[in-house]
Amino acid sequence: MKRTEIVSVFQKRIFGLALTIGAASFVMAQQKVTISGNVKDANGGVGYASITFKNQQNSQLSDAALADVDGNYKVDLAPGNYDVNIEAVDYKKFTQTIQVEKAGAIAPFVIVSDGKANLNNTTDIQGVVITATSTKPYKVELDKKTYDPSQDIVSKGGSLQDVLSNVPSVSVDTDGTVSMRGSSNVRFLINGKPSALLGIDDGANALQSIPADQIEKIEVITNPSSKFEASGTAGILNIILKKNKKTGFNGSVIGTLGYLPQTNLNTSLSWRKGNFSWFLNGGGGYRESKNTNRNDNYYNNITTIGDETESHQNSEIKNKNSNYNATAGIVYDITDKTSVNASGTVRTFESDNIGNIDYNYLLFNAPNTYTLRNTTGTNNNLAFQGDFGLDHKFDDKGQNLSLSLSLQRNRSNNNTNIKEYDDYNTVTSLQNLISQRTVNKNIVAKADYELPIGEISRLEAGYRLDSNSNSYDNNVLESTTAFPTLRNLGLYTYDAQYKELFNAFYVQFKSKIGKVGYQLGLRDEISNVTIDYQNLLTPGSIGYTEPVVDRKKNYNNLFPSVFLSYEFAKDNQLLVNYTRRIDRPRGFFLIPNPSYNDNQNIFDGNIDLNPSYVDSYEVGYSISKKKFTINPTLYYRHQEDDVKMLVYNTKESYEVTPDVFKDRIVFHTKPINLGTDDRFGLDLNFNWDATSWLKFMGNVDVFGYNTKGSTLYQTLDKDGNEITDTANFTGNGVSTRSRLTTTFKVDKTLNFQVQGFFRGGQKTEYQHRKDMYAINFGASKTIWNGNGTIAFNIQDVFNTRAMQSTTYTANSVRDSYMQWQPRQFTMSLTYRFKQGEKVEQPKRKKDINSNASGDDQQGPM
């Protein structure tokens, strides 16, 4: 969509929302008054205290607030009598009754840690004081860590990719590849389930389709328990999207402008009354990006005239893309113990790209040659998802049953037109028309049951069904000077079907003996994979592959998990755990064909690829105080049958004119199972409120790696003869990843943020990856009495975020450079409007090993 259309959509939505905002504000003004106050002890303000105001006449009018670092808070209440409850770390719970009559400030609540607080005076309302609230961005739980992006200024107005770049223990490469502790085998979930929102397009395109402002929190699960699916040897990232929990009509809107050209508009609306509620999240945007890529190849042992001694590839691809998404849902409470919910999601993504690749070939005792490749392409993706759920509470003690069903469909079309020109010639020497269509269908059904046993124990059990089907339709047409009419390339034109069916059962038990908490679990996953494949080559022709029909792979695996904790004191504990997990090959990796996106860089599938398995161990310590939180974790991960990417080159001939052939060197990449991979290290996360105006949040990951494995493969020597060579992946060393975010609070409404990122290099005999670093900057200003926020940020201030590596093959050395996105600027404006109070959530018996909210078993959005 053109930018003018985006602006038009932006204006229309703003106009409609303005009417809604005005009406909501008018109603609010008739019902509520703003009060403010302070929570303190004998030494001053108590930061991050939780204050609950329970209306004595109508619980629907109750509300709550969280004090900022100085103990200040602000809340909107309807006039009436309220029971005030205050909780803070290292302080005794405090209660008091107050009467609210008009807007203003109330006298401070004084709490003490020795349990002697006694404030029972009812205080009248006086003046008005507005303060900003604050929360700690990082929380450590028994089997996961939770990151709250609300204070992440450098990603305001951005996307999921920008948010993930700031999450501790997580790093995002320039091409959108997400890794945890040096491994990219990360499993993504949205609200606890695989989601059509992320689609089947991996990398930056998928991550950029989810706006940052729709994300409530991110769960970082480095060692998932048996309750979670076993896929993802590096761990799970569970993206929890926002869902408003207040009565009445509430909403927000955020608009973003940026450069490289970028526009976004996203809204969030909700309404709740009595037993019924609905919500709507949606938006769209336009974005441009630029991908720069260089490959410099140096060949060995060249003795024949005309052989290449060097080749250089320089490419620049410019993308223009637009995306739209909308999610609507309803929740109905049939009784106070039973509720049903349903939601639907639609997402579209479209892109146009134009690229130029220059190939320079330096020949031995022969004139150099040159090829220019022009590429134009389009991609469109359409995804649907429907979620249905039922939640039933048998009692108020925590005995619960949850049922859910998710139906998903994702369709992706890619079309590419490639033209090549040799030696500065204006006549096309080669043209390709490539059409790729992929359709994914997925069904996820779950049943989860929780049963409290006594006062401190809990049994959990469940079943999960995953049915996944991918169909691939690939067509490649080619014309050359020798054959000017477009013809079908049978080797690259194929139909394929990939189906997988997983049945999973789990059971886990939590309890505590004294200060020792434990959680034991076992998961059984039965998987069945079927592959059908056929290309269009006729039997006996070069490259012909026998049709693959109903090629089956069956696995039945047990995945145990053990979690232990020892509580030295409140918010001071030692955590030890062990899990076993599986890395299942992506469906595309098993399709036995070369992909034809680039006739000089070919990806070959491997139908014999098998899953790899990992045993993961962690020992962590967590201490959380009023001013700081520290969480160091020692980890060790052993992986067998690890998937490596084998890169080798061949010399291939093609006919340029009738009976005249030309050679070119083609690089192939193929996934293989090979050897072992050991990772061990220290992952340290911390946040520190140094002063009332200066905060730090950091992550340091120092890890060692020991990779073993070598393989024989077939290639061609310089004379075109087939030879057997060895690729050695063995290597060991130490690398680092670190991130530091510094936030400066100028006053109660203005904040600045600076973030630095560093990723150390890695070396094996096969490949050297170089260091990478980047600096980001952000600023945020609260306006309109706290209902609005204006933010500005710069991603990659010094334009240094690029991947560089050197790869060694049998007869060549390749230096590579890739920058997915150069420095960019973004400015965003957020407006929040609301009417109604927070709904008081029903309380259940305390679980001493509680792991509530948003995990793999959460119902639909």
Salt bridges, closest charged atoms under 4 A:
ASP76 OD2 - LYS834 NZ 3.65
GLU87 OE2 - LYS93 NZ 3.82
GLU141 OE1 - LYS144 NZ 3.82
ASP173 OD1 - ARG759 NH1 2.63
ASP173 OD2 - ARG769 NH2 3.58
ASP202 OD2 - ARG586 NH2 2.87
GLU219 OE2 - LYS144 NZ 3.96
GLU229 OE1 - ARG187 NE 3.07
GLU229 OE2 - ARG464 NH2 3.33
GLU288 OE2 - ARG3 NH2 3.65
ASP296 OD1 - HIS312 ND1 2.69
ASP307 OD1 - LYS651 NZ 2.92
GLU310 OE1 - HIS312 NE2 2.89
ASP333 OD2 - ARG272 NH2 3.45
ASP396 OD1 - LYS337 NZ 3.07
GLU420 OE2 - ARG373 NH2 2.53
ASP422 OD2 - LYS662 NZ 3.84
GLU450 OE1 - ARG458 NH1 3.10
GLU450 OE1 - ARG844 NH2 3.96
GLU455 OE2 - LYS845 NZ 3.52
GLU460 OE2 - LYS227 NZ 3.17
ASP466 OD1 - ARG464 NE 2.75
GLU525 OE2 - ARG523 NE 2.86
GLU525 OE1 - ARG584 NH2 2.60
GLU567 OE1 - LYS512 NZ 3.49
ASP598 OD1 - ARG373 NH1 2.98
ASP604 OD2 - HIS668 ND1 2.86
ASP608 OD1 - ARG551 NH2 2.78
ASP615 OD2 - ARG580 NH1 2.95
GLU618 OE2 - ARG181 NH1 2.65
GLU640 OE2 - HIS638 NE2 3.46
ASP642 OD2 - LYS644 NZ 2.98
GLU652 OE2 - HIS668 NE2 3.09
ASP677 OD2 - ARG679 NE 3.15
ASP678 OD1 - HIS638 ND1 2.45
ASP683 OD2 - ARG181 NE 3.10
ASP719 OD2 - LYS718 NZ 3.46
ASP847 OD2 - ARG458 NE 3.06
ASP855 OD2 - LYS227 NZ 3.49
ASP856 OD1 - ARG464 NH1 3.33
